[in-house]
Amino acid sequence: MNRHGISQMERVGDYLSDRGCRIDVMISSPLQRARMSAEIIASQIGYEKSRIMMEPLFTERSFGEAEGMVWTEGMYLDNGKYGEESIEALCRRADAGIGKYLTEDSGNILIVAHGAVLKAAVAVLTKGEIAYADDSVRIMQGGILCVKYEKENVEQLQQCNIY
């Protein structure tokens, strides 16, 4: 993670701290950049780093043979050509991750993960009302997407981009 990324995560932590956000459960993808991001945010909000749950279900979407390739105009990653994880499989994985932690008494959950899996989580939480391909909800590095979820329904969705 470079200095810019560290600064972004510090601002996210400050934003949450300044608003008195209580985090009961913090979950992170185990991939290094997400884990580091979660640790930075945790230190900013007074959350004990040892309590961060590393969850493999929230790793980034697999792009198969296209991993590490430079994207070029016209490159299409949803036709199975590269052995990439399908959107449907990604949504099932996000659903499994959410189901593992979201209970009636789970409190406030903070998930630190990657754009594709977070878009899949939004699609799952909204029961498809916000489709994976819907660009009205953009997952940005250094941004916060707050979802108020009650009685198995999304009550409110709010984006906060902190740049």
C-alpha positions in Angstrom: 0.0 0.0 0.0 1.4 3.4 -0.9 1.3 6.6 1.0 -1.9 7.8 -0.9 -3.7 4.6 0.1 -2.6 5.0 3.7 -3.9 8.6 3.8 -7.2 7.5 2.3 -7.7 4.9 5.0 -6.7 7.3 7.7 -9.4 9.7 6.4 -12.0 6.9 6.4 -11.1 6.2 10.0 -11.2 9.9 10.9 -14.6 10.2 9.2 -16.0 7.3 11.2 -14.4 8.4 14.4 -15.6 12.0 14.1 -19.2 10.8 13.7 -19.0 8.5 16.7 -19.6 5.4 14.6 -19.7 2.3 16.8 -18.3 -0.7 15.1 -19.2 -4.0 16.7 -17.7 -6.4 14.1 -14.9 -5.6 11.6 -14.4 -8.0 8.8 -11.6 -7.8 6.2 -10.6 -9.7 3.1 -7.4 -11.5 4.0 -5.6 -10.0 1.0 -2.8 -7.7 2.1 -4.0 -4.3 1.0 -7.5 -4.9 2.5 -6.0 -6.2 5.7 -3.7 -3.2 6.0 -6.6 -0.9 5.3 -8.7 -2.5 8.0 -5.8 -2.2 10.5 -5.4 1.5 9.7 -9.1 2.2 10.1 -9.2 0.1 13.3 -6.4 2.2 14.8 -8.2 5.4 13.9 -11.5 4.4 15.5 -10.1 2.6 18.5 -11.0 -0.9 17.4 -8.7 -3.6 18.6 -6.8 -5.0 15.6 -6.7 -8.5 17.0 -10.5 -8.6 16.8 -10.6 -8.0 13.0 -12.0 -11.1 11.3 -10.2 -12.2 8.2 -12.8 -13.6 5.8 -11.8 -15.4 2.6 -15.3 -15.1 1.2 -14.6 -11.4 0.8 -11.5 -11.7 -1.4 -11.6 -10.0 -4.7 -13.3 -11.6 -7.7 -11.1 -14.1 -9.5 -10.3 -13.2 -13.1 -8.6 -16.5 -13.9 -5.9 -16.2 -16.6 -6.6 -12.5 -16.9 -5.1 -11.9 -13.4 -2.3 -9.4 -13.8 -3.1 -8.6 -17.4 -3.4 -4.9 -18.4 -7.0 -4.2 -19.4 -7.3 -2.9 -22.9 -10.3 -1.4 -24.8 -12.6 -4.1 -25.9 -11.4 -6.7 -23.4 -14.4 -8.5 -22.0 -14.2 -10.3 -18.8 -17.6 -11.9 -18.4 -17.6 -14.5 -21.1 -15.6 -17.3 -19.5 -12.7 -16.9 -21.9 -10.2 -16.4 -19.1 -11.8 -18.8 -16.6 -12.9 -15.8 -14.5 -15.3 -16.2 -11.6 -18.9 -15.5 -12.9 -21.0 -12.7 -11.5 -23.4 -15.3 -10.3 -20.7 -17.2 -8.4 -19.3 -14.0 -7.0 -22.8 -13.0 -5.7 -23.3 -16.4 -4.1 -19.9 -16.0 -2.4 -20.8 -12.5 -1.1 -24.1 -13.9 0.1 -22.4 -16.7 2.0 -20.0 -14.1 3.6 -22.9 -11.8 4.6 -24.9 -14.7 5.9 -22.0 -15.8 8.1 -22.0 -12.5 10.0 -25.3 -10.8 9.6 -27.7 -11.8 12.4 -30.3 -9.9 14.4 -27.9 -9.1 17.1 -24.7 -8.6 15.1 -24.8 -4.8 15.6 -22.8 -2.5 13.3 -20.6 -4.4 10.9 -17.7 -2.8 8.9 -16.5 -4.8 5.9 -13.2 -3.8 4.3 -12.9 -5.6 1.0 -12.6 -5.1 -2.8 -14.8 -3.4 -5.3 -16.3 -6.4 -7.1 -17.2 -8.4 -4.0 -18.7 -5.3 -2.4 -20.8 -4.6 -5.5 -21.9 -8.2 -5.3 -22.8 -7.7 -1.6 -24.9 -4.7 -2.5 -26.8 -6.7 -5.1 -27.4 -9.5 -2.6 -28.5 -7.2 0.2 -30.9 -5.3 -2.0 -32.2 -8.7 -3.4 -31.2 -7.5 -6.9 -32.9 -4.1 -6.8 -29.5 -2.7 -7.3 -28.0 -5.1 -9.8 -24.3 -5.9 -9.9 -23.9 -4.0 -13.2 -25.8 -0.9 -11.9 -23.4 2.0 -11.8 -25.6 4.1 -9.6 -23.7 2.7 -6.7 -20.0 3.0 -7.2 -17.5 1.4 -4.9 -14.5 3.6 -4.7 -11.2 3.2 -2.8 -11.4 5.5 0.2 -15.1 5.6 0.1 -17.7 4.4 2.5 -21.0 2.7 1.6 -23.4 2.7 4.6 -26.2 0.2 4.4 -28.9 0.2 7.1 -30.3 -3.3 7.0 -33.3 -4.3 9.2 -35.6 -7.3 9.1 -34.0 -8.7 6.0 -34.4 -5.5 4.0 -32.2 -2.6 3.1 -33.8 0.4 4.8 -31.2 3.0 3.6 -28.1 3.1 1.4 -25.8 6.1 1.6 -22.5 6.7 -0.2 -19.8 8.8 1.4 -16.8 9.4 -0.9 -13.9 10.8 1.2 -11.2 12.1 -1.1 
